[in-house]
């Protein structure tokens, strides 16, 4: 009897297993054939993405994988927020079968060749917004899309006040209206990928445009997110050739998620930051950022192969940077300049683009700086550089002192003086050249196209009395 029951139990179990398998296969087949209907129903019932989501074509597989083309997300007023020409996602089939669609049903999402615009609030919460006109220029491969954002004509106080006003108004507006993306109280566990997309980011009063974006993110809002991003050219508030980001974001036990990120900006154009007059020598910034995302900070390195500013040519520029969310501080910046060394420190305000830099150069060789001047000596220079947010309002001033040398065949004991540079204008003041037993002084010294112009000069004896006046003209 027991043997009979055991044999029949096994047969019944086998039949039940086959029936379950056939039922599952049938459900999966229905899912694959009715993918569009299921997708439309799911999009109508979801409440994370405000507005409507449609797709031109949906192709589902019994594995839970779904391919789509022509996906569009429009807000409640019918305005386009996101369009994805091609993509893929993977869903938990049991949720689909039972009709229990929730935020964790979506396990994987791949967007290809899309234009994605996001707004980051002050607390770093994410919302999706409509593309700007500049984003459309990226799509059309317009060469002008990388041009810098102009902040000419406003004082530092005005820029700060306007920035604070805009942030306050943004916060009020966000509090009064539905956001396009709202995951309040919802969990997300998915892998997100962007492949060759265009991305723009609005944060405070900054606007970043990025092309060729490839992103991989493993997201679990109960625990953490692992993220890796690489891009092509970027523009807007900052211009460069590519950005690389790698790191983690911890969602556990903190009101604001905590980041641990390695961020690298490659070939940044200093002129786009308002640094210098037509300074386009490329700069690379490497940084390690940590802390809450709304107050993330960190330190890193800067590197430039060469740097040209009026009157100075640097090679091998390296230094340290620190970031506190509003400004970049530079310290221990060194570079080779005309056979000597220069060391600098300073700060750059990301909101106003104002900067201040103090630099000291030693053992600069005049014969390299001014190859046709017939002046041979080493020079120490003390420089202060300031900018009010654009190249035309960038100034430099300071003083210099030389060691012993010669002018043509005349021995020179020392040269001292002051200078001031502002937008294509470099002038020298209180220039004194000490020779053996006498000295000369002038306020009329000019360097243009690496050529030295002197005159008139006043010759004095060792006690400082005037001897004569000479006009050497251009040499």
Beta strands, then each sheet from edge to edge (+ up, - down):
strand 1: 52-54
strand 2: 57-60
strand 3: 65-74
strand 4: 80-91
strand 5: 106-112
strand 6: 115-120
strand 7: 126-128
strand 8: 189-203
strand 9: 206-220
strand 10: 224-230
strand 11: 234-236
strand 12: 242-250
strand 13: 258-269
strand 14: 282-292
strand 15: 297-309
strand 16: 312-323
strand 17: 327-337
strand 18: 340-349
strand 19: 354-365
strand 20: 375-376
strand 21: 378-388
strand 22: 394-402
strand 23: 405-407
strand 24: 410-412
strand 25: 414-422
strand 26: 426-434
strand 27: 438-442
strand 28: 445-448
strand 29: 451-454
strand 30: 457-461
strand 31: 466-470
strand 32: 473-474
sheet 1: 1+ 3- 2+
sheet 2: 1+ 3- 4+ 5- 8- 6- 7+
sheet 3: 1+ 3- 4+ 5- 8- 9+ 10- 12+ 13- 14+ 15- 16+ 17- 18+ 19- 21+ 22- 25+ 26- 27+ 30- 31+
sheet 4: 1+ 3- 4+ 5- 8- 9+ 11-
sheet 5: 20+ 23- 24+
sheet 6: 28+ 29- 32+
end
